[in-house]
Amino acid sequence: MFALLRRTRVVLLVVFFVAGSTLYMLMDQSREPSLNMVFPPSGIQLDSETLKFRADAIKEAYQHSWDGYMKYAYPQDELLPMSKKGGNSMSGWGASVIDGIGTAVLMELDDVVQKQLEFIATIDYTKCEHVISMFETTIRYLGGMLSAYDLLAGPYSKTFHAGKGEKNYDLVNKLVYQSVKLADALKFAFDTTTGIPSGYFRLGDGAVKSNDINIIAGIGTLVLEWTRLSDLTGDPQYTRLAQKAQEYLLVVENPEVGEPFPGLLGTHVRLNDGNFQDSFGGWGALGDSYYEYLIKMWVYDQKRFKRYRNRWVEAADSTIKYLASSPPTRTDLVFVAEYSNKDSIAFRGSHLACFIGGNFLLGGQSLQSNKYNVFGLQLVNGCHETYAGTPSHIGPEEFGWDATLVPGGHKEFFEKNGWYYRGESDYRLRPEVIESYYHAYVVTKDNKYREWAWDAFLAINRTCRTENGFTSIHDVTREDGGRKDDKQESFWFAEVLKYLFLIFNEEGIQAKQKIGFVKGHKQRWVFNTEAHPMKVMV
Ligand SMILES: *[C@@H]1O[C@H](CO)[C@@H](O)[C@H](O)[C@H]1NC(C)=O
């Protein structure tokens, strides 16, 4: 009787405690400002005809880019549209084909996909004459093939006759077979003292130099692809390799150098002992996708990757606390600064780092935290200003907002816009700003972000389009974009055209219905850093 009583009390206590903490959470949430209060809805309406017109225009841009590639560059990595030939900047296995297939599947470009599938089946990943980047090869090739498999074995199997017994069944299975071949060819690069892979190597090398260094994005942007490969094949060796390397970023060996702020790291890591060599970093080049993948791994599998989530939260909170910064001339804008070490912050940003708004919004959605959503939308808005402020309506590769460093003759521009051109002002067909618009639209459903994306597309179509595909341009400070540089990057297919297509493609059109990227707060697919969607674990 006594025991029973005690147990009842315990149960009651537990019930009381749970009810109390739920109430607290609700109160806590309601104390956070709602998104609508901070960002009042624009009220912009777009009818289905307009959306279809836009989605078709993006498809047309894909077909145009593909036709130019096929005419002058296939089966090389990418088209050089001005000199009308191919280039091999990505190991020479036909990067544009593999980077492009997922977008073509979503657009249901049947003939293109058929050609791509047939080509991929023939690639010999055991041979390569070029230097290989572990990072680029993982995100473009491995990510591209695994994503195409997830799409074609899943929601698109009927469209492309890819189900059991149908004509493309073998070609689709070949995507996984080829992924194994590729990973098996690359995996010797993990064979170092620490297990941190070499960043660059040749297939013939046989062994890698352990006195080498790698960067945190090079180490921390492998785990999604190598884990997906393990999960699809049932062979755990691939995820083990990637996770072992990642361990040196989850727990830093020498935090006094390598972790200047909680969760925010230095850049270069030694392969022989896992120590950081420096304290500089941020969300731009060299660091970026390490942070991006922390939250994406948790979205991919909440059971296995809780520590990754916690690490993202640490980095995100430190970013808000130490790196968030408003230009003195435009206090309404928020950018994220970089650092040389914990005592030295640099007020500079880049097109690459503009993915961060989208990444915070993904974090805000999946963790159901308005704090990250609000911050994410502020950053999306800041990056939009770098597009809106230029005569070409495309943002520069690099920009700054340090009032003490404004170049001569740019004071007025800085007064008005809150940022100035710094270093390179070209545009390389990069996706990050549009990628963040996509996430902002998904979270808010505000058509304003579609308008921004359309404005960006029209500007790109006006300045980067050539007779045979699209090209990088030299100078976004000129209305016409200046000189046409000579490269149609494979990520143009994988990222820019995919995010553009998806943002205009919500109702009534196939892709979104089939894929259902988000249901409530639950993500059903997660994009790798090359915008290849992978099916998440349930
Ligand atoms: C893109 O550019 C082409 C070539 O100038 C043009 O024909 C097409 O109408 C443009 N697309 C849009 C949506 O403006």
PDBQT file of the ligand as one rigid body, heavy atoms in Angstrom, charges set to zero:
ROOT
HETATM    1  C1  LIG A 601      16.072  34.606 -71.795  1.00  0.00    +0.000 C 
HETATM    2  O1  LIG A 601      16.896  35.072 -72.845  1.00  0.00    +0.000 OA
HETATM    3  C2  LIG A 601      16.480  34.645 -74.147  1.00  0.00    +0.000 C 
HETATM    4  C3  LIG A 601      17.541  35.108 -75.141  1.00  0.00    +0.000 C 
HETATM    5  O2  LIG A 601      17.719  36.462 -75.069  1.00  0.00    +0.000 OA
HETATM    6  C4  LIG A 601      15.112  35.202 -74.446  1.00  0.00    +0.000 C 
HETATM    7  O3  LIG A 601      14.676  34.746 -75.722  1.00  0.00    +0.000 OA
HETATM    8  C5  LIG A 601      14.151  34.744 -73.369  1.00  0.00    +0.000 C 
HETATM    9  O4  LIG A 601      12.886  35.346 -73.576  1.00  0.00    +0.000 OA
HETATM   10  C6  LIG A 601      14.655  35.139 -72.006  1.00  0.00    +0.000 C 
HETATM   11  N1  LIG A 601      13.779  34.591 -70.988  1.00  0.00    +0.000 N 
HETATM   12  C7  LIG A 601      13.017  35.377 -70.233  1.00  0.00    +0.000 C 
HETATM   13  C8  LIG A 601      12.108  34.690 -69.298  1.00  0.00    +0.000 C 
HETATM   14  O5  LIG A 601      13.057  36.580 -70.280  1.00  0.00    +0.000 OA
ENDROOT
TORSDOF 0
